[in-house]
Amino acid sequence: MFEDKTCEILPSDLRVYIETHSLFTYPDLTIFCEPLKMFKNRTDTATNPVVIIEVLSKSTQDHDRGSKFKLYRDLPSLKEYILISFTGVLMGKYKKQADNKWIINGNSRLIIRQKKALQ
């Protein structure tokens, strides 16, 4: 899906605005593969994420899997919603299909590799 695109990963200090709910939210990580569309020309609020990643904790996991995901699904640009446990286990990867239905793949190990610095 993202092979031929230049995408940008932005941290949690960028808000996402969900227009259908008049709601601002701060995802843990957000990926944009198109030029950022900013809410009312603000520099801190975007409206077109392609991927949202949330890191789950015991206190947030029910909200992130439930009501927050229901809100995110109303973002027309969103293609994937990824949930990661604070232990590094991929808990769920929701993917939007062509018919706008979401499917889940999950509970696989997430492998995080750090790039070695060039010497």
NORBEL-V359630 format. One record per backbone hydrogen bond with DSSP energy under -0.5 kcal/mol. NH is the residue of the N-H (numbers start at 1). CO is the residue of the C=O. If there is no record, write none. Layout:
NH/CO  NH/CO
This chain:
5/2  7/5  8/32  10/8  10/30  12/28  14/11  15/13  15/44  16/25  17/46  18/16  18/23  19/17  21/18  22/18  22/19  23/18  25/16  27/25  28/53  29/53  30/10  31/51  32/8  38/36  39/45  40/38  41/38  42/39  46/15  47/37  50/31  51/31  52/80  53/29  54/82  56/54  56/84  60/57  61/57  64/60  65/61  66/62  68/63  69/63  70/66  71/67  72/68  73/69  74/71  75/72  76/74  78/75  79/50  80/50  81/94  82/52  83/92  84/54  85/89  86/56  88/85  90/108  91/83  91/89  92/83  93/105  94/81  95/103  96/79  97/101  100/97  103/95  105/93  107/90  108/90  110/88  111/109  112/110  113/111
